[in-house]
Every structure is written in C-alpha cells, then in structure tokens.
C-alpha cells in the first residue's frame, strides 16, 4: 500500500522533521509561490526527488483516498520502509 501526505503545510512539516520517510514529492505544474520555492529548496537540500506534473495527475494519485482531493498542488509519497 502506498501512503501519501498532501497539502503544503503537512508536506513541509514531514520534510523538515522526518525527510527520510519521503520517497518523492509531486508538485503541480504552473504552481508559483514562495511556499513552493521554500519546499523545493528544502527537498533539494535533503536529497529528495521532486517531479512536476499537471494538477490532474496529482488528483489521480489521491483518487482512492478522497473523491475531491484538496492537495494545494503538493503531494508527498512516503517510503514503505524507512
């Protein structure tokens, strides 16, 4: 089973506190904000992969979790074992 955390603040918190738990971070294409730049900067410093995808792809990742995901354009996939 794959576990996801989504939304700026939840992803940022796990990135700061437990980065080894994160496998990859997906960010919505076209998303521009200071928070996004902060998240990308911290992820790169921690050596975590980042992928940019259309927002619809992020919705698809979360379709089995919630019918209308509110991910704010940020989704982190957690490692199965860490």
N, C-alpha and C positions, 0 to 999 in steps of 0.2 A: 504494500500500500504506500502511495506517495502522499506526503504531507506538505501542505502549503501554508504560508503565512502571507497575508496580503494587506495592503494599505501602507502609506508612508511611515507612520509612527511605529506600528508593530514591526515592520521590516527593519527600520532604523535601530530600534531597541535591541533586537536579536543580533543585528550586525555589530553593534557596539559591545554587547555583553557576552555573546556566545557565537562568534563568527565561524567556529569550526563546525557548527551544526548546519550551516548553509551550504548547499550544493551549487546553486546558481540563482541569480536574480534576473528576473524578466522585467523590462521597462517598456511601457507603451511608446511606440513611435510618435514623434511630434510633441511629446511631453516636455515642456520647458518650465523650469522653476529653479529657484535657489535650493530648495529641498532636494530636487533631483540631482543637482550638481554635487551637493554635500554627500548624498547617498552613493553616487558613483565614485567620488573621491575616496571615501572610507572603504568601499568594497575593493577598489584597486589596491589600496594600501594593505588590505588584509589578504590579497591574492584570490579574491572571489570572482568567478566569471560573471559577466554581465551580457545579456542578449537583449537586443532591441527588436520588438515585434509590433505589428498592428494591434490595437486595443482588442479587437475581436478575438485574437489568439489568446489573450490573457483571460477573456471571458470563457473561452473554450476550456482552458486549463481548470477552471473552477466550476464548470457546469455540474459536476456530481456533488459538489459541496453545497452550492446555493443556486437557486434559479436566476437570481438577479445579483450577481456579484458586485460589490462596491469596493474595488481594489485600488482606486485612485491612480491607476496606471502602474502599480508596483506589486510584483508577486515574487516571493522567495520560495524556492523548492528546497525542502530540508533533506539532509542526508538520511538514509535509512539507518546507517550505523555511524557513530562518531566517537 
